[in-house]
Amino acid sequence: MVAVRHLDTSAVAWQRQGLIPGYAPELGQEAAQVGSGYAVDLSRDFVFPTYREMGVARAMGVDMVGYMSTHKASWHGGLYDPVKSRLAPIQAVVAGSVLHAVGWAHGQKLSGLPAEKQGVAVSYFGDGASSQGDVHEAMNFAAVMKAPVVFFTQNNGWAISVPTERQVAGGSVAARAAGYGIPALQIDGNDVVAVVRAMRTALAHCRAGYGPMVIEAMTYRRGPHSTSDDPGRYRTLDSESADAGTDPILMLRDRLLAEGLADEAFFAAALESAKVEEEQVRAGVGALAARPGSEMFDFVFQESTPALTGQARRWREESEHV
């Protein structure tokens, strides 16, 4: 969690320094992301992120240079291998990956494998995204077809500049699950232990063949929506302090100290390791070169059409004469 926070806050600085053009911070959401990503079975599950799941990717062991390449606009979706890492390409469309997750999960149902051997799809989205029609369609289809998918909502209190109570009827995303016949858990998203337990419960539910489950992790977006956002235009520093709750890293630190599982030397080592990792990722991102222009033709269809093949050939011929 310390590594994720240090990389996250550093990425904001990178944007200010011109290393990357934009970034969506996750300050305050480390427990929700690391705890849920930690519980995923990398041998069979598949995760469908939004543009703010760096902590999930880090917990799953995804190459951080490949992940952060998206924020440099080197390649949409990242330069990591989605199939090998079990993390789908980064999705910038709000709620866009929710239906993708349900489709993949339904594919597991059609695979013929016993339920206990099927993979589970994990779909991430925020409280703001929950108001999109795609989420309704995804939950309804998943419930009807009993697709093994965990809908993981990080309710961070804000849909950009709109507070949850002004755009989520009833104030709870988890409460909506009942309308689809889906069980749901609303948890303290700042408590990483609670997140891990909830995620394992949901994954076990899906593996037992009972269909989807919803988790709503109640947390708080302590920073801006993105590096182009100014939260001071819609909330005050006093309101941030009052509404943010307990810092997830401090909560875990206190727990480890109270249970005698860590000491000050451990925390110092964790921070030093985080600093070293950040420097390595920064160097890797800074060294990324522009992607070949031919990629605009290579990643359109699984099998190229005759028209696209012709366009690619003409583009390459013209490029050789420039």
HURA-V598478 format. One record per pair of residues at least 4 apart in sequence whose C-alpha atoms are under 8 Angstrom apart, sorted by the first residue. I is the first residue (numbers start at 1). GAP is how many residues later the second one is. Records with the same first field share a line. If there is no record, write none. Layout:
I: GAP, GAP
This chain:
1: 4, 29, 30, 33, 54, 248
2: 4, 247, 268, 269, 272
3: 4, 267, 268, 270, 271, 272, 274, 275
4: 4, 26, 50, 51, 54, 270
5: 4, 22, 25
6: 4, 268, 269, 272
7: 4, 267, 271
8: 4, 17, 18, 19, 46
9: 4, 16, 18
10: 4, 268
11: 4, 12, 14
12: 4, 11, 13, 215
13: 4
14: 4, 5, 6
15: 4, 5, 6, 7, 8, 212
19: 53, 267
20: 51, 52, 53
21: 50, 51, 52
22: 49, 50, 204, 205, 206
23: 48, 203, 204
24: 27, 28, 200, 201, 202, 203
25: 27, 198, 199, 200, 201, 202
26: 4, 26, 27, 28, 195, 196, 197
27: 194, 195, 196
28: 162, 191, 192, 193, 194, 195, 216, 219, 220
29: 4, 125, 127, 160, 161, 190, 191, 192, 219
30: 4, 25, 160, 218, 219
31: 4, 158, 159, 160, 161, 164, 217, 218
32: 4, 122, 157, 158, 159, 160, 163, 185, 187
33: 4, 20, 21, 22, 23, 26
34: 4, 21, 22, 24, 25, 158
35: 4, 24, 157, 158, 160, 161, 164
36: 4, 20, 159, 160, 163
37: 18, 19, 20, 22, 23
38: 18, 21, 22, 158
39: 157, 160, 161
40: 5, 20
41: 4
42: 4, 18, 43, 44
44: 74, 75, 76
45: 41, 74, 75, 76, 77
46: 40, 41, 42, 73, 74, 75, 76
47: 39, 40, 41, 54, 74, 75, 76, 77
48: 39, 40, 41, 42, 49, 50, 52, 53, 73, 74, 75, 76
49: 4, 38, 39, 40, 41, 42, 48, 74, 75, 76
50: 40, 41, 42, 43, 44, 45, 47, 74, 75
51: 39, 40, 41
53: 4
54: 4, 13
55: 4
56: 4
57: 4, 5, 7, 10, 30
58: 4, 5, 6
60: 25
61: 24
62: 4, 5, 18, 23, 25
63: 4, 17
64: 4, 217
65: 4, 14, 216, 217, 219, 220
66: 4, 12, 13, 14
67: 10, 11, 12, 13
68: 4, 10, 217
69: 4, 5, 6, 9, 10, 216, 219
70: 4, 5, 6, 7, 8, 9, 20
72: 213
74: 4, 214, 215, 216, 217
75: 4, 216
76: 13, 14
77: 11, 12, 13, 14
78: 11, 12
80: 5
81: 4
82: 4, 5, 6, 7
83: 4, 5
91: 5, 6
92: 4
93: 4
94: 31, 35, 38
95: 4, 30, 34, 35, 37, 39, 40
96: 4, 38
97: 4, 26, 27
98: 4, 25, 26, 27, 36, 37, 40, 53
99: 4, 35, 36, 38, 39
100: 4
101: 4, 20, 21, 22, 48
102: 4, 19, 36, 39, 40, 45, 46, 47
103: 4
104: 4, 17
105: 4, 14, 15, 16, 42, 43, 44
106: 4, 36, 39, 41, 42
107: 4
108: 4, 5, 10, 11, 12, 39, 40
109: 4, 6, 9, 38, 39
113: 4, 5
114: 4
115: 92, 93, 94
116: 91, 92, 93
117: 90
118: 89
119: 29, 88
120: 28, 29, 30, 83, 86, 87
121: 27, 28, 29
122: 27, 28, 29, 30
123: 26, 27, 28, 29
124: 27, 28, 29, 30
125: 4, 5, 26, 27, 28, 29
126: 4, 27, 28, 29, 30, 33
127: 4, 26, 27, 28, 29, 30, 31, 32, 37, 41, 46
128: 4, 30, 31, 32, 36, 39, 40
129: 6, 30
130: 5, 23, 38, 43
131: 4, 36, 37
132: 4
133: 4
134: 4
135: 4
136: 4
137: 4
138: 4
139: 4, 38, 41, 73
140: 4, 40
141: 4
142: 4, 5, 6, 7, 69, 70
143: 4, 37, 38, 39, 68, 69
145: 66
146: 63, 64, 65, 66
147: 59, 64, 65
148: 58, 59, 61, 62, 63, 64
149: 57, 62, 63, 64
150: 52, 53, 56, 62, 63, 64, 65
151: 61, 62, 63, 64
152: 62, 63, 64, 65
153: 20, 61, 62, 63, 64
154: 35, 62, 63, 64, 65
155: 9, 61, 62, 63, 64, 65
156: 62, 63, 64, 65
157: 6, 7, 61, 62, 63, 64
158: 4, 5, 6, 62, 63
159: 4, 5
160: 64, 65
161: 64, 70, 73
162: 4, 5
163: 4
164: 4, 7
165: 4, 5, 6
168: 4, 5
170: 5
172: 4
173: 4, 43
174: 4, 10, 11, 12, 40, 41, 42
175: 9
176: 4
177: 4, 5, 6, 7, 37
178: 4, 5, 6
182: 29, 30, 31, 32
183: 29, 30, 31
184: 29, 30, 31, 32
185: 13, 29, 30, 31
186: 29, 30, 31, 32
187: 7, 8, 11, 28, 29, 30, 31
188: 6, 7, 29, 30, 31
189: 5, 6, 27, 28, 29, 30
190: 27, 28, 29, 56, 57, 58, 61
191: 4, 57, 60, 61
192: 4, 56, 60
193: 4
194: 4
195: 4, 22
196: 4
197: 4
198: 4, 17
199: 4, 16
200: 4
201: 4
202: 4, 11, 12, 13
203: 4
204: 4
205: 4, 5, 6, 7, 8
206: 4, 5, 6, 7
219: 25, 26
220: 23, 24, 25
221: 4, 23
222: 18, 22
223: 8
224: 5, 6, 7
225: 4, 6
231: 4, 5
232: 4, 5
235: 4, 5
236: 4
237: 4
238: 4
239: 4
240: 4
241: 4
246: 4, 5
247: 4
248: 4
249: 4
250: 4
251: 4
252: 4
253: 4
254: 4
255: 4
256: 4, 5, 6
257: 4, 5, 6
262: 4, 5
263: 4
264: 4
265: 4
266: 4
267: 4
268: 4
269: 4
270: 4
271: 4
272: 4
273: 4
274: 4
275: 4
276: 4
277: 4
278: 4
279: 4
280: 4
281: 4
282: 4
283: 4
284: 4
291: 4
294: 4, 18, 22
295: 4
296: 4
297: 11, 12, 15
298: 6
300: 4
301: 4
304: 4, 5
305: 4
306: 4
307: 4
308: 4
309: 4
310: 4
311: 4
312: 4
313: 4
314: 4
315: 4
316: 4
317: 4
318: 4
